[in-house]
Amino acid sequence: MATDTRDAAPRPKRATRAAGRRRYRPLVFIREVMAELRKVVYPGRSELITYVLVVLVFVSVMTAFVATLDFGLTKAVLAIFG
């Protein structure tokens, strides 16, 4: 039984190799980066000071916690295996 090609759906055209590949263009990339940097909202002086203090306090607290945990576990291991 032969198939009739007139009733078949048309096959999509194959994309050429150049159409599927984007060329690397450094100037376009730099323009896009500059456009994105213009959209950035930078913090003011008071916000920046607040953020720095929050980070310093958090890091100090976590350092104290890890140091205390390390000291306690060291004492426990030395007491057990002595």
Secondary structure, 3 states (H helix, E strand, C coil): CCCCCCCCCCCCCCCCHHHHCCCCCHHHHHHHHHHHHHHCCCCCHHHHHHHHHHHHHHHHHHHHHHHHHHHHHHHHHHHHHC
